[in-house]
Amino acid sequence: MQSLVMGVLNVTPDSFSDGGRWFDREAAIARGLELVAEGADVLDVGGESTRPGAGPVDEAEERRRVLAVVEALAPHVRVSIDTYKAGVARAAVDAGASIVNDVSASLAEVAASCGVGWIAMHMQGAPRTMQEDPRYVDVVGEVRDFLLERARAAVSAGVGEVWIDPGIGFGKTPEHNLSLLRHLRALVDTGFDVVVGASRKSFLGRLTGAGPDLPAPVEDRGEASLAASVWAMTAGAAMVRVHDVAATVQAARIVGQPVPV
């Protein structure tokens, strides 16, 4: 089965990946339509950066950033709203979003009441401090158990479409991220659809840079991002969240081809 491709659309001035390139509303809509043309199955619209060290955005400002963009794109593609605020999630659903992508894994009841899909992501800590000193005894087991508990609770609450996301880069060291990717089947085997978002993350820059203190810049992480997505697809991820949609869509088609017997 071919993995879905979720295109990232950051309507923020401080995203780690694009530095606010799509912060203007019309630019964001145009970029979204470009990603649709490249083959994105879902667009993930976010109005608050969750990069390490990022500060919070108030709800009114987050709504101002995303709602018109969601409304403009929803007739063309399935839209996910990337938020942990219940009010923003509800307003985005009213504007046309049909998935809540929830880094806090706390909005299952909102998704249930709105009748939309829900992605529960694992994050240790909060964006401002999550990368200061992340620690686990068993990162794979702890992430799996957390997500399984949240996913089962969501089903009990009435969510009909539940996805789980290990939260690559969210309160994890490079070693934690690699372990989660290496053992992704542990999440796939829970029976819940798995989303993986490794695209352009800093651990890829460290792995592919000129040295431990000279990571590859964000714009040079495309090949590593594609490799991580292909790995996730072959391990059974149902969807990958990426910035470089066209190349990933092509890769998904190849990986999803049936193997001749």
Secondary structure, DSSP 4 states (H G I P E B T S, - for coil): -PPEEEEEEE-SS--TTTTTTT-SHHHHHHHHHHHHHTT-SEEEEESS--STTPPP--HHHHHHHHHHHHHHHTTTSEEEEE-S-HHHHHHHHHHT--EEEETTS--HHHHHHHT-EEEEE--SS-TTTTTSS---SSHHHHHHHHHHHHHHHHHHHT-SSEEEE--TTSS--HHHHHHHHHTTHHHHTTSSEEEE--TT-HHHHHHHSSBTTBPPPGGG-HHHHHHHHHHHHHTT-SEEEES-HHHHHHHHHHHTSPPP-
